[in-house]
Amino acid sequence: MAESVPGSIVALIGGILGIIGAVMLIAGGGIIKLIIPARLGAIATIYLILGIVYLIFSVLTIIGAVWMKKAETCRKGGIVALVFGILSLNILAIVGGALGIAASRK
């Protein structure tokens, strides 16, 4: 078993960009709630919930990327990054997880 440095880096970049996107979703929901509180309150709440879920998925993707740096947990990290990349539609996390799984088979 070997570690996957390229897969780890790609998944890490995907996780960091996911966190940035999640913060923008949360901020967008907050701004909508402040500007038009009565009519679009439900939409703002949906933005906030989606942002929080996306933030959690991105943090778990980063944890998977860190696991891919160790030979013992490379396969586990690749699976975690791949699963949460698919759930959050994060292409970089999907590619990084696939690279991690492929490197663990060597």
C-alpha positions in Angstrom: 0.0 0.0 0.0 1.2 3.5 -0.8 0.2 7.0 0.0 -1.3 9.2 -2.7 0.2 12.7 -2.6 -1.4 13.9 -5.9 -4.8 12.6 -4.9 -4.4 14.2 -1.5 -3.5 17.6 -3.0 -6.4 17.5 -5.5 -8.9 16.5 -2.8 -7.5 19.1 -0.5 -7.9 21.9 -3.1 -11.5 20.6 -3.7 -12.3 20.7 0.0 -10.9 24.3 0.4 -12.8 25.5 -2.6 -15.9 23.8 -1.2 -15.5 25.6 2.1 -15.2 28.9 0.3 -18.4 28.1 -1.7 -20.2 27.1 1.5 -19.3 30.3 3.2 -20.6 32.2 0.2 -23.9 30.2 0.4 -24.3 31.0 4.1 -23.5 34.7 3.5 -25.9 34.9 0.6 -28.6 33.4 2.7 -27.9 35.8 5.5 -27.9 38.8 3.1 -31.2 37.7 1.5 -32.7 37.3 5.0 -31.6 40.9 5.9 -32.8 42.6 2.8 -36.1 40.9 2.3 -37.0 39.2 5.5 -40.7 38.5 5.0 -41.2 37.2 1.4 -38.0 35.3 0.8 -37.4 34.0 4.3 -37.8 30.4 3.3 -35.3 30.8 0.4 -32.8 32.3 2.7 -33.2 29.4 5.2 -32.7 26.9 2.4 -29.5 28.7 1.4 -28.3 28.6 5.0 -29.0 24.9 5.4 -27.4 24.0 2.1 -24.4 26.1 3.0 -24.0 24.3 6.4 -24.4 20.9 4.8 -21.9 21.8 2.0 -19.5 23.0 4.7 -19.7 19.7 6.6 -19.1 17.7 3.4 -16.1 19.9 2.5 -14.5 19.4 5.9 -15.0 15.7 5.6 -13.4 15.8 2.2 -10.4 17.6 3.7 -10.2 14.9 6.4 -10.2 12.2 3.6 -7.4 14.2 1.9 -5.3 14.1 5.0 -5.9 10.4 5.4 -4.6 9.8 1.9 -1.1 11.0 2.9 -0.6 7.9 5.1 -0.1 4.5 3.6 -2.3 2.8 6.2 -5.3 5.0 5.6 -4.9 5.9 1.9 -7.8 3.7 0.7 -10.1 4.9 3.5 -9.2 8.5 2.8 -9.8 8.0 -0.9 -13.2 6.5 -0.2 -14.2 9.3 2.1 -13.1 12.0 -0.4 -14.9 10.2 -3.2 -18.2 9.7 -1.3 -18.4 13.3 -0.1 -17.2 14.6 -3.4 -20.1 12.8 -5.1 -22.6 14.1 -2.4 -21.4 17.6 -2.8 -20.9 17.5 -6.6 -17.2 18.5 -6.1 -15.3 17.4 -9.2 -11.9 17.9 -7.6 -12.8 15.8 -4.6 -14.1 13.1 -6.8 -10.9 13.0 -8.9 -8.7 13.2 -5.7 -10.6 10.3 -4.1 -10.3 8.2 -7.3 -6.6 8.9 -7.4 -6.3 7.9 -3.7 -8.1 4.6 -4.3 -6.1 3.8 -7.4 -2.8 4.5 -5.5 -3.8 2.3 -2.6 -4.1 -0.7 -4.9 -0.4 -0.6 -5.8 
